[in-house]
Amino acid sequence: MNLENIAGTSKSLMEFEDELAALWSRGEINGPVHFAKGNEEQIIKIFRGLREGEYIKQLPPLTRQEVLDAKLVVVPEDNQDADYLKGIKKEDFIFVSYRNHAHILLKGMPQERVRQDIIEGRSMYPMDKEYGVFSSAIVPGHLKPAVGLAMAYKLSGSKGHVWAFCGDMAAQTGAFHEATNYASNHELPIIFVIEDNGMSVDTPTREVWGMDKNRIPQLLPNTIYYAYKNSFKHQGAGKEAGF
């Protein structure tokens, strides 16, 4: 995909989700699927490498709504040499959750293969060492393995880098804080990306945790953040049944 053509690549990602959502609605997908639409621009820029005007340093007055409206990525400090501004390379490894279609497509996994995996019920856990993709359907089950690989890279002297994506609810868990603190303290080659859609499954995250509705998490040097509004429900498309 062309990471320089933000509009065109965003359109392709949205069309892919719409196509699969239509198949899901017709009962042609054998398993649960977590669609996403509304964060294409931010993800593409992170993969390509953030440029001036596309990110903002975290400051106390900055609110979630401001970040959402401007489609900015929040970074812990304005450092031109920071790894989070350099983009995701072919040799890097990404760790993602069950809402992962855009990430694995941008990482280079063939679209037809991704489509077939989703149709056959493997939407929640795509894995491929060749493309540098690890995922987990467990929240936040992919973060600690991500730290483990980053430690392996450091110990072996590898130039590889790890990127771990998670939602705003996962970013409230103990596993997230353990992972980010351990990685930061040991200066591991990993960047954590908080993708804030404002929801913990079907409940507003800030309501669940008793947080101010516009609060942004305090970022460690290895963490970046953006907010978006997902056009899809938590799971599937259209009406949703919960148990």
Helices and strands as residue ranges (DSSP letters): H 6-25, H 40-48, E 55-57, H 64-70, E 73-75, G 83-85, E 93-96, H 101-106, H 111-119, E 133-135, H 143-156, E 162-167, G 170-172, H 174-185, E 190-196, E 199-200, E 203-204, H 205-208, E 223-227
